[in-house]
Amino acid sequence: MHPKPANLVYGVEDKPPFVQLLLLALQHVSVLFAISNVFPVIVGQAVNAPPEQIKTFVSMSMLACGIGTMLQAMNRFSIGSGYLCPQGVGPSYLSSSIQCVQSAGFHVLFGMTFIAGIIESLFSRFVHRARFLFPTEVTGTLVTMVGVAIVPLGVRYSTGMGIHGGERDNMQLLVAVLTFGSMIGFNVFTKGLTRLYCVLIGCALGYGLSYYLGILTAADMQTWSQTPWFAFPDRKYFGLSFRWSYFGPFALAAAASTFKSIGDVALCQKINDSEWKRPDMVNISNGINADGWASTVSGLLGGMGPSTYSSSIGVSVATGATSRAIAYAMGAILILLSFTPKFAAIFVIMPRPVIGASVVFAICFMLLTGIQIIQSRLLDTRKIFVIGISLALGLSVDMVPEAYRNVPSWLAPFTGSSLAFSTVVVILLNLVMRLGIKKTVNFEFQTDQKIEKISSEIELQGGAWGARKDVIYRALSAIKEFLGSSKELEIKDGLIRMEVSFDEFNLDIRIAYHGNMMPLPEERPLRAEFRTDDQAVLKLSGFMIRQYCDRFQVLQKGDEIQFFLHFDH
């Protein structure tokens, strides 16, 4: 079990009391529901489908998301990450779904969504072997872009413009600002239950303000009152058909969903582990497998392809509640809502500014988490270009969308999403920039050489490797202690040879010299020893070196001393 960060009230293994659990789950549903259901509606409207068919499409998508959320929290039989990482319908499948339903109909859409889920599940069995593709700087970029990708959505809804844009509504903007401000206020200036439910309380205030100002209209309330309490989906809309000409677009949509899941699950790992160092790719592959199963189930049920839902993860960071029990409760609520239109309608009529405020609130935490991951490593020029170019091109998808309007259809699943596009770019750039980087470097220097020059060279190499800052600084501290003792070691000719090697998990240093053996005592020399023992200073340096490294070994071959230092990475 990973150590729980201090900012979490309920960690992944904790079980909140039932009432709190229910409210926390409802809080996540309120963030997910209205935005997630927009995408199936867009697909249905693209072919002017009957309202009843669109409702059934939305309900089945919601049912699949509920099942997928539970699968993601399961973490058994190689399915699920074990985290609160909810499933929702997002933009990954939007382009391919519209293209398919316009020319082939809903039954082919369901069949190809089913196939896409199988593709994603199969890919998940191999992704953990591609660990080299996802060093921490790549993962940090993905996590940052998870937040960046939903910025336009949050801003458009906050200003009353809707998902497709339009004119700004200052009254709706006022509601969004007050709703957002109340969420921040309850999160920052209160403790206990009000902090846990800051999003839910903010949403309730937003509903009230919207009704008072006429944004939530009498027609909306009438829609809710006329909605039945219980209804089964109409089975005449179900059915699976396959058309292999759509295999490519849906395979690319599955790839885009996979890349998104990598960033989301890595974010879940980071926020649930105070000692997080790097992505656990086996855990991520299990999360991708759950994502694939969710798409397969959605195709069978007659829904749209889901994927992990970034906004909900941001809410869990903000509220300090990441218990997987919330995922099970949330999944159960989503399943219930798919058969109880009356309850679902509460979220369907959610005012735009309330949706926007909730999304922007979640974005704040997601962006900073990604930046923290990036900054945890030393960065050289190569890494800076990898991160900078990927972020810039990802942002361009949202800032200059017309630049990608006429791309080939097979590229649309990637260029239609800033997250998917930046993911492809950062992975490819990382592979290119790895060329020419040595995993082992050798140094030769004299004992009278300035330590600053040696430190600078090792630090630059650490940046090329993308090594963790704390590991490099511990290694430099050990080297400084050794060089500070070179006089007492009586190194012949003052020549020291050093070999430094690195992989993602280990930093190893071998120091070779001709001179005396370096003592490495288990205990710090006592103060009295400095008056009676000529080697007390040397022993103190050896003791300090022992504290800096994780493992060590000293060998003598003839008159050469070989000093090995190992640092876990």
N, C-alpha and C positions, 0 to 999 in steps of 0.2 A: 504494500500500500504506500502511495506517495504521500509525503508530508503535506498537510493542508495549509495553504497560505493564510496568514493572519487576517486578511481582509474578508475572508469567507465566513458567513454565518452558518450556512449549511453546505458542507463539502459534498463531494460526489457520493460518499458512502453514508452520509447522514440521512436520517428519515425525519422530516418535519412532522409535527402533529397534524392530524387529519384536516382540520379547518384551515390551518396555514398552508398545507400542501395544496388544498383545493384552490385557495386564493392565488397562490403563486402560479399554479398551472393556468388559471383563468387569465392572469396577467400576461403570460406568454401567448396564449391563444388570441388575446386582444391585439397584440402586436402583429401576429402572423396572419390572422384570418382575413382581414380586409384586403391586404396587399397580395397575399397568395392567391386569393380567388379572382383577382383582376385578370390574370393571365388566361385561365380557361374561358373567361367571358370574352376576351379579345379574340381567341381562336374561334369561338362560336359565332361571334359577330362578323368575322371575316367571310363567312359563307351564308350570313343571314339565317342562321339556324333558328328553329322555333324556340320561343322562350322556355318551354318545358324541357326541350332537349338540352339547352344550355344549363338549366337548373340541375338536371341529372348529371351532366358532365362535371359541374362544380361539386356536387355532392359526392360523386365517386372519386374525384381528385382529393377531396378532403378526407374521405375514408382511407384512401391509400396513404395519405400523409400521416394520419393517426397510427396506422399499422407500422409505417416506416419509422416514425419517432420511437415507437416501442422497440422495434428491431435494433435501432441504433444504440439504445440504452442497454441492450441485452448482454453483449460481449460473451456469447457462448457459441460453441460449434463454429468458430471462426466467423461469426456474424455479429457485427456491432462493435463500436468503440468502447461502449460502457459509459459514455458521457451523456449529459443533457445537451444533445445536438439535434434539435428538432428538424423534421422534414417539412418542406413547403414547396409549392409550385413557384418556380422562378423563371428567369429569362433563358436558361440553358437550352430548353427544348422549344422555345417560342417560334423561332424562325422555321425550323424543320416541321413543326406541327402545323403551322399556317400553310406552308407550301404543300404538305401532304393532304390536309383536309380540303383544300381548294380544288385539287385535281383528282383525288382518289376517295375522299369521304372519310367519315369518322371511323368506320370499321378497320380501314387500313391504318389509320392513325393509332388505333388501339393495338393492332398487331405489331406495328413497328416500334411502339413504346415498349411492348413486351420483349421484343428482340434486343432493343437498346439496353434494357435491364440485364439481360443475359450477358451481353458484351461487357458491361461494366463489372459484373460479378466475376467473369472469367479473367478480366484484366487485373482485378484486385488480388488474384492469387500470385501475380508476378511482380506487383509494384514494390513489394518490400525488398526485392533483389535490386531495385534501381535506386538504392539509398544515395548513391553518388550524385543523382540528379537533384537531390533536395537538401543541400547543405543549409545551414541556418540562415545565411543571407538570402537564399532563395525563398525559404519558408517565411521569413520576416516580410519579404516583399509581397508574397501571396496574402498573408494575414492583413497587411496594410491595404492591399487592393480589395480585399473582402469588404472593408469599410468604405473605401473610395467608390466602389461600384454602386453602392446604394445611396450615395450623396444626392445625385439628381432626383431620385425618387422621393427622398425626404424633403428636399427643397420644393419640388413641384407641388407636393401635397400640402406642405406648410403654407404656401402662398395661394392655395386654392386653384392651382392650374391643372391638377389632375395628371395622370400618367403620360398623356400625350402633349402636355403643355397647354398654353392658352393665356388669357389675360390674368394678371395678378388681381386678387381680391383683398383689399386692405383689411376688411373686417375679418376675413378668415386668417390672414396673417396675424392679426391681433390675438385671435383665439389660440393660434399655434404658439405664439410667444408666451402667453400667460400659462398655457398648458405645459410647455417646456420648462418655464420658470418654476412652476409648482413641483414638477418632477425633480428638478435640481435642488430646490429648497428642501423637500422632504428627504432627499438622498444625502445631502451634505450637512444640514443643520439639525437633523433628528436622528434618533437611534431606535433600535428594536423594530417593532412591527411596521411603523410608518416608513422606515427606510426600506424594509423588505417589500412593501407594497407601494413604493413611490410611483411606479408607472401606472398601476391600477387606480390609485387615488387621483393622479394627474389626468388619466383618461376620463374618470367620473366627473371631475371638474370641467374638463373640455366638453363633455356631453351637455352638462348643465349650461355652460356659456353659449354653446352652439344653439341650444333650444331657445335660450333667452334672446339671442340676437337674430333668430330666424334662419340660421344656417341649417339646423335640423328642423325640417318643415313639418307642417301638419300632414302633408302627403306621405312623408317618411313614416310618421307615427301610424298613419292609416295602413300603410303597407305592412307594418309589423303586426298590427291588430288583426288584419285579415289573413295572415299567414297561418296555416294549420299547425297544430302541435306535433303531429306525427304523420309521416308519409314514407312509403317505400318507393325506391326509384323505379321508373318505368322500364321494364325489361326489353321493350321493343327497340330501345336504343343500344342494346348490348350487341357484341359480336366481334370476332377477330378475323381479319383478312391480312394477307401479306403481299407486298409488291417489292421485289428485290431491287428495283430501281431506286428505292428510298433507303437502301441499306447504308450507303455512304453518308447522307445527311444525318441519319439517326446515330450512326457510329461516331460521327464527329460531335453530335450533341451529347452523347454518353461520355466522350473524352472531356468535353467542356465541364460537364457535371462532376467528373472525376477530379479534375484539377481544382474545382471549387471545394470539393469535399476535403482534399488534402489540406488546403488552407484552413478550413473550418475546424477539422479534427485537431490539427496542430495547435490552433488557438485554444481549443478545449484542454489539450494537454498542458499548455503553458499556464492557464489560469487555475488549474487544479493541482499544480505541483510547484511548491516553493523552491525546489531544487532542480527545476527543469533546465536541461542543457541542450538537447537536440530532439528533433522529431523521432518518435517511436514508430518506425515504418511498418512493423507488424501490426500494431494497433491501428494505424491509419489504413492498412489494407483491409482489416476487418470492418472498419467504418465504411470504406468504399463498397465492400461486399453488401452491407446493409442497404446502402444507397441503391445498388443494383437490384436487390430484392424488392425494394420499394417501387422501383420503376416497373419491374415485372408484374407485381401485384396490381399496380395502377392500370397497366395494359389489360390485364384479365378482367378487372372490375369495370373498365370503360372510363378511365380518367386520363389526365395529362401527366407526363413525366415529372416527378418531383426530384428535389435534391436538398442537401443540407441548407438550413435557413440561418443566414448570418446575423440578421437583426436580433433574433431570439438569443443568440449567444452573447451579444452585446448587453442585452437586458440582464442575463444571469451574472455577468461581470459587475454591472452597476449595482444590482441589488444584493450581491454577495451570497446568492443561493444557486448552487450548481448541482444539487442532489439529483441522481438519476431517478429517484422516486417521482420527481416533478415530471420527468419525461413520460413515465407510465401514466400518471394522472392526466397529463396533457393529451397523450394519445387516446386515452379513454374518452376524454371530453370531445375531441375531434371526431371520433367514431360516433359518439352520441349525437353530435351536431349534424352529422350527415343524414340522420334519420329524424331529426327534430327541427324542422324549418323555423319554428317559432323562436327557439333559442338562437339559431344561426342568424336570424334576421336582425338580432340586436347588433351583431357585428357587421352585417351587410350594410346597415344604415349608418355605420360609424362615420362621423364627419371627417372630411379630408384633412383639416388642420390638426385634428387629434391623431390621425394616422401619421402625418408628417412629423409632429412633435415627438412621437414615440420612436420613429425611425432615427431622427437626428440625435436623440438622447442615446440610443444604442451605438450610433456611429462613433461618438466621442471616445468610448472605451476601446472600440475595435481598432481605430487608427493608432492610438498611443501604444497599445499592446504590440502591434506590428513593428512600430518604430523601436520599441524596447528590445525586441528580438534582434532586429538589425544591428543595433548599437552594442549588443552583447559580444560581438566579434570585432577583432581588428580588421580594418578595411584598407586595402591598398588601392591603387588607381584602377586595376582591373575590376575589383569588386564594386567600386564606386560607379564605373561605367555600366556594369551589369544591372545594378539597382536603379541608377538614374535613368538609363534608356528605357528600362522596362516600365518604370513609373510614368515617364513622359508619354510613351506610346499608349499605355493603358488609359491615361487621362485624356489623350487626344480622341479616343473613341466617344467620350461623353462631351468633350469641348468642341470638337470639329467633326460631328457625325457625317457630314456630307462628304468627307474625304473617303469614306468607306462605303458609300452608297452603291457603287457599281462593281463591287468585288464579285468574283465567281460565287455561285450558290454554295459550292462546297466549303467556302471560307466563311460563309455567313454566321454559322454557330459561334465562331471565334470573334470575328470583328463586330458582331452584334452585342458583345459583352466586354466591357473594359477589363473585368477580372479574367475572363478566358483568354483575351488577347495578350494581356501582360504576363499571364502564366506561361503561354507558349514562348513568348519573347525571352523571359527571364531564364527558362530552362535551356533554350538554344544558346543564348549568350553565355550562360554559365559553362556549357560544354566547350564553346569556342575559346573562352578566356582561360580555361584550364590548361590549354595547350602550352607547353614550354615551362610549366611550373615544376620545379624539382621537389620531390618529396624528401630528398636527403641533401643537405648542404654541409660543406666542410670548411672549417676556419683554421688558420694558423696564426698565432700572434705571440708576442713577447710579453713577459710579466709586467714590463714597464709601460705597455701600451695603455692608452687612456680607455677606461671602462665605458665612457660615453659612446665611443665609436663602435665598440663591440655590441653594446646594448642597442644602438641604432640599427645595426645590421640585422640582429636577431628580430627586432621589432618589425622591421620592414618585411622580413621573410614570414613572420607570423601573420602580417596583413595579407600577403600573397596566398597563404594557406587558408585564411579565414579562421584563424585560431581564436579561441576564447581569450579575452583580455586577462582574466584572472590567472589563467594557466601560464600565459607568457610572462606575466609579471612575477609569478612565483618562480618560474625557471630563471628569469633574470636575477632575482634576489639570491638564488642559490649560486649562480655563477659569480656574482659580486662577492659573496662570502668566500668562495673558493679563491678568487683572484686576490682578495684582501689577505689571504693566508699564504700566498705564494712564497713570501720571504721565509717563513718558518718551515715550508716544505722543502726548501733548498733545491729548487728546480734547476737542473743543469742546463746551461746555455740559455736559460730563461725562456725556452720554447715550449709552448702548449699547443697541442692539436685537439680540435673539438669537432665532433660530428653530431649534427642535429637532424633528426628524422621525425616525420609527422604523418599520421593518418587521422581520420575523423575521431578516433577513439584514444589515440596515444600520442604523447610527445616524449621522445627519448633523446637523451644527451649522453654521448660518450666522450670523456675527457682523458687524454693520454699524455703522460709526461714522464720524465726521468727525475726522480727525486724521492723524498720520504713518503711513507704511507700517510694518508689523511685519516685521523681518528674520527669515529662517528659515535660518540657516547650516547646512551639512551637518556641520561639525565644531564641537566645543566650543571656545569662546574660550580661548586660553592665559592662564595666570596673569598674565603680563606685560602683557597687553592691558588688564587692569582698572586699571592705573596710567596708561596712555597713551590709551585709547579711551573716550570718554564714553558710547558705545553698547554697551560690553562687557556690562553687566548685561542690557540689552534683548536682545542677541544670545544670551545664555545662556538667557533665557526662551524665545526663538524656537527655539533648539536643543532645549530640553526639550519644547516643544509638538510639535515634529517627531517626537520619539521616542514620544510618547504616542499619536498618531493613526496610522492606516494610510495615509491619503492626505490631501493638503491643496492648497489653491489660494488665492492672494491676488489680487484684482482691484481696480482703481481706476476708479470711474465718476464723473467730475467731481471733486468734493472728498470723495466718499464712498469709504471703504475697505470692501470686502466680503471677509471672511475665512471660507473654507470648510474644515471639518474633517470627515473621514470615518472611521468606525470599523467594521471588519468585525464582524459579530455571529454 
